[in-house]
Amino acid sequence: MKRWLLGLTALILAALVAPAGAGAQGKDTITIALPNHAPTLDPHMHFERVGILVNINMFDSLLHRSAKLEFEPSLATSWKALNDTTWEFKLRKGVKFHDGSIMTAEDVKYSFDRVLEPGKEAPEWLRVSSSFFKGPSIRSGTRFRRTPRRT
């Protein structure tokens, strides 16, 4: 009798401790566990690991790195050095923003300019700062150039 009562008590306690809706989320719901909150959802305004983990699932970049740390296409389908100091990126066609508008080279330029904006204090600033790069230029709606400055 004591074993039966002990087993019933353990079962009741387990039922009380279990989350109420465990396993009951809808098919369009995803649950993500992180050690803390992202500092911001603005990809240019932080360089913290948790924020990066969130942002890589929301935003895309021109290139990605493979498991072998080699560059792979993302928003840029190809890239080439035009000379010792200038790179040209050919942008993927048909990429749409959440509002349905098409991504252009002007949008890529805007992102670089935004990081370089005086007073913005973006953590990414050092990686693309004007002390290292000349301003980005647009060749056409699907081509974007970035020219490093010589020191």
Backbone hydrogen bonds in HBPLUS format (Angstrom, degrees):
<---DONOR---> <-ACCEPTOR-->    atom                        ^
c    i                          cat <-CA-CA->   ^        H-A-AA   ^      H-
h    n   atom  resd res      DA  || num        DHA   H-A  angle D-A-AA Bond
n    s   type  num  typ     dist DA aas  dist angle  dist       angle   num
A0005-LEU N   A0001-MET O   3.01 MM   4  6.23 160.7  2.05 151.3 156.1     1
A0006-LEU N   A0002-LYS O   2.89 MM   4  6.02 155.8  1.95 146.4 153.6     2
A0007-GLY N   A0003-ARG O   2.88 MM   4  6.08 161.0  1.92 152.6 157.2     3
A0008-LEU N   A0004-TRP O   2.98 MM   4  6.17 158.5  2.03 146.8 152.7     4
A0009-THR N   A0005-LEU O   2.95 MM   4  6.10 157.0  2.00 145.4 151.8     5
A0010-ALA N   A0006-LEU O   3.01 MM   4  6.24 157.0  2.07 147.1 153.0     6
A0011-LEU N   A0007-GLY O   2.99 MM   4  6.20 155.6  2.05 146.9 153.5     7
A0012-ILE N   A0008-LEU O   2.98 MM   4  6.19 158.2  2.03 149.7 155.2     8
A0013-LEU N   A0009-THR O   2.97 MM   4  6.17 162.9  2.00 150.5 155.2     9
A0014-ALA N   A0010-ALA O   2.96 MM   4  6.12 155.4  2.02 145.8 152.6    10
A0015-ALA N   A0011-LEU O   3.04 MM   4  6.25 153.4  2.12 144.2 151.0    11
A0016-LEU N   A0012-ILE O   3.02 MM   4  6.28 148.8  2.12 146.8 155.2    12
A0017-VAL N   A0013-LEU O   3.03 MM   4  6.19 146.5  2.15 146.4 154.8    13
A0018-ALA N   A0014-ALA O   3.09 MM   4  6.14 144.5  2.22 145.5 153.4    14
A0024-ALA N   A0021-GLY O   2.91 MM   3  5.24 158.5  1.96 141.6 138.3    15
A0029-THR N   A0026-GLY O   3.24 MM   3  5.43 152.0  2.32 117.6 116.3    16
A0045-MET N   A0042-ASP O   3.18 MM   3  5.58 159.4  2.22 115.0 121.0    17
A0052-ILE N   A0048-GLU O   2.98 MM   4  6.23 154.4  2.04 155.4 163.7    18
A0053-LEU N   A0049-ARG O   2.95 MM   4  6.23 158.7  1.99 153.9 159.2    19
A0054-VAL N   A0050-VAL O   3.10 MM   4  6.40 150.5  2.19 147.1 154.6    20
A0055-ASN N   A0051-GLY O   2.84 MM   4  5.99 169.7  1.85 152.8 156.3    21
A0056-ILE N   A0052-ILE O   2.93 MM   4  6.02 155.6  1.99 155.3 159.0    22
A0057-ASN N   A0054-VAL O   3.10 MM   3  5.59 150.1  2.19 110.9 120.0    23
A0058-MET N   A0055-ASN O   2.92 MM   3  4.94 157.1  1.97 104.9 112.5    24
A0059-PHE N   A0055-ASN O   2.77 MM   4  5.67 162.3  1.80 169.9 168.3    25
A0075-LEU N   A0061-SER O   3.01 MM  14  5.91 161.5  2.04 147.9 149.2    26
A0076-ALA N   A0062-LEU O   2.95 MM  14  4.74 160.2  1.99 128.3 126.9    27
A0064-HIS N   A0072-GLU O   2.98 MM   8  5.16 160.9  2.02 144.1 149.7    28
A0072-GLU N   A0064-HIS O   2.71 MM   8  5.16 149.4  1.80 150.3 153.8    29
A0066-SER N   A0070-GLU O   2.74 MM   4  5.21 155.7  1.79 146.5 154.5    30
A0069-LEU N   A0066-SER O   2.83 MM   3  4.87 157.1  1.88 112.4 114.8    31
A0074-SER N   A0076-ALA O   3.14 MM   2  5.21 140.9  2.30 132.0 138.3    32
A0092-ARG N   A0075-LEU O   2.67 MM  17  5.34 165.9  1.69 162.9 160.5    33
A0077-THR N   A0090-LYS O   2.73 MM  13  5.76 143.3  1.86 155.2 167.8    34
A0090-LYS N   A0078-SER O   2.87 MM  12  5.31 166.6  1.89 145.8 150.4    35
A0080-LYS N   A0088-GLU O   2.96 MM   8  5.49 149.1  2.06 147.0 157.0    36
A0088-GLU N   A0080-LYS O   2.87 MM   8  5.49 162.8  1.90 158.6 163.9    37
A0082-LEU N   A0086-THR O   2.74 MM   4  5.45 156.2  1.80 149.9 158.0    38
A0087-TRP N   A0146-ARG O   3.04 MM  59  5.46 170.1  2.05 150.0 152.8    39
A0146-ARG N   A0087-TRP O   3.00 MM  59  5.46 155.0  2.07 150.1 157.7    40
A0089-PHE N   A0144-PHE O   2.77 MM  55  5.24 168.3  1.79 160.9 165.0    41
A0144-PHE N   A0089-PHE O   3.01 MM  55  5.24 157.9  2.06 147.7 154.8    42
A0091-LEU N   A0142-THR O   2.75 MM  51  5.01 175.2  1.76 152.0 153.7    43
A0103-MET N   A0095-VAL O   2.80 MM   8  5.53 163.2  1.83 154.9 157.9    44
A0097-PHE N   A0101-SER O   2.83 MM   4  5.47 161.0  1.86 160.1 166.0    45
A0100-GLY N   A0097-PHE O   2.89 MM   3  5.27 165.0  1.91 118.6 122.7    46
A0107-ASP N   A0104-THR O   3.06 MM   3  5.33 131.0  2.30 101.9 113.9    47
A0108-VAL N   A0104-THR O   3.36 MM   4  6.84 151.4  2.45 144.2 151.4    48
A0105-ALA N   A0141-GLY O   3.05 MM  36  5.15 141.1  2.21 116.3 125.1    49
A0109-LYS N   A0105-ALA O   2.93 MM   4  6.21 163.3  1.96 152.6 157.1    50
A0110-TYR N   A0106-GLU O   2.92 MM   4  6.10 154.3  1.99 141.4 148.6    51
A0111-SER N   A0107-ASP O   3.11 MM   4  6.42 151.3  2.19 143.3 149.7    52
A0112-PHE N   A0108-VAL O   3.17 MM   4  6.59 158.0  2.22 152.3 157.3    53
A0113-ASP N   A0109-LYS O   2.82 MM   4  6.07 171.6  1.83 161.6 164.3    54
A0114-ARG N   A0110-TYR O   2.80 MM   4  5.90 151.7  1.88 148.2 155.9    55
A0115-VAL N   A0111-SER O   3.26 MM   4  6.49 154.1  2.33 143.4 148.4    56
A0116-LEU N   A0112-PHE O   3.12 MM   4  6.39 149.7  2.21 147.2 156.1    57
A0117-GLU N   A0113-ASP O   2.95 MM   4  6.01 110.5  2.45 140.1 156.6    58
A0117-GLU N   A0114-ARG O   3.33 MM   3  5.15 155.1  2.40  95.6 102.9    59
A0120-LYS N   A0117-GLU O   3.14 MM   3  5.62 160.0  2.18 136.3 137.5    60
A0125-TRP N   A0122-ALA O   2.84 MM   3  5.21 160.4  1.88 116.9 123.3    61
A0127-ARG N   A0124-GLU O   3.01 MM   3  5.51 127.2  2.30 111.6 124.7    62
A0128-VAL N   A0125-TRP O   3.09 MM   3  5.41 135.3  2.30 105.4 117.2    63
A0129-SER N   A0125-TRP O   2.60 MM   4  5.06 101.2  2.21 152.7 173.1    64
A0132-PHE N   A0129-SER O   2.88 MM   3  5.56 156.7  1.94 118.0 125.4    65
A0133-PHE N   A0129-SER O   2.92 MM   4  6.11 147.8  2.03 146.0 156.0    66
A0149-ARG N   A0132-PHE O   2.66 MM  17  5.28 163.5  1.69 128.0 133.7    67
A0134-LYS N   A0147-THR O   2.95 MM  13  5.68 173.0  1.96 172.7 172.2    68
A0137-SER N   A0145-ARG O   3.09 MM   8  5.25 162.2  2.12 138.1 143.8    69
A0145-ARG N   A0137-SER O   2.93 MM   8  5.25 177.3  1.93 158.1 157.2    70
A0139-ARG N   A0143-ARG O   3.29 MM   4  5.42 155.7  2.35 125.7 131.7    71
A0143-ARG N   A0140-SER O   3.35 MM   3  5.20 166.2  2.37 102.8 106.8    72
